[in-house]
Amino acid sequence: MRKIVIYIAAFVLMCSIGLTMAKHAKGYASYNSSPYKLAFAAIGVNSLECRFDCWAKIRLKTDLRLEFENNLDFICNALQIYIVPESIVEAENQILASISTDQVNYTIKLNQNGPDEALIHINIISKADADLHAIEKNIEHLISNENFDWKTNLQYSGSDNTVLTDKSRDTIFNVFANNLQADPIAVFKENSFLSATCRSVSLNKNTQMQIAIKSNENKNKFIVMLGIPFILSDY
């Protein structure tokens, strides 16, 4: 029992130190590090997976295939990827193209919704060792184009081999939210699970976020998920 108490105390101390270090690190490393990755690092989670989705309605000026190819050039340039024409797949009222690297999977779809309207959807899934900062910069370039009214959702998830108590879970949440400059709007707790809706002014943006923390005793680990604005997958 004494060892458990010491372990929890050490874990809480580590989170406090992580908060202080992350504040200093932001001043030196924000230019080449993902701010969200820094927030995860402050709670001891360094292996992250990222999922990004964006979609927009477009007016069809020509046939679906030609419209897809015209928009594909801009999208590939913004994301710094190249999709070979052979990877483009056509189905009824839909065109899809995808490319996978060792670290990132990209999927681009165009669905026809009516005679002169279509929905373009881009999905990016990165693995644990991907350069999140570079991906985020490319995404910013993509959605900054004023020709599209993009709707977006960004999601991060990571884990660490530690089982949390209610107290250490709350400490993890406070450190994580503090690093994101996120103010809780609503917090739900049940057993080893915590879910919170927050509002953040981080990076000079007024952003809604969803944070979820769950401890899994069977697998001896805890999971942290961040959704901007929502967590779309199960947790």
Secondary structure, DSSP 8 states (H G I E B T S, - for coil): -HHHHHHHHHHHHHHHHHHHHHHHHHHHHTTTS-HHHHHHHTTT---EEEEEEEEEEEE-SS-HHHHHHHHHHHHHHHHT----GGG-EEETTEEEEEEE-SSEEEEEEEEEEETTEEEEEEEEEE-TTS-HHHHHHHHHHHHT-TTS--EEEEEEEEEES----HHHHHHHHHHHHHHTTEEEEEEEEETTEEEEEEEE-GGG--EEEEEEEEEETTTTEEEEEEEES---S--
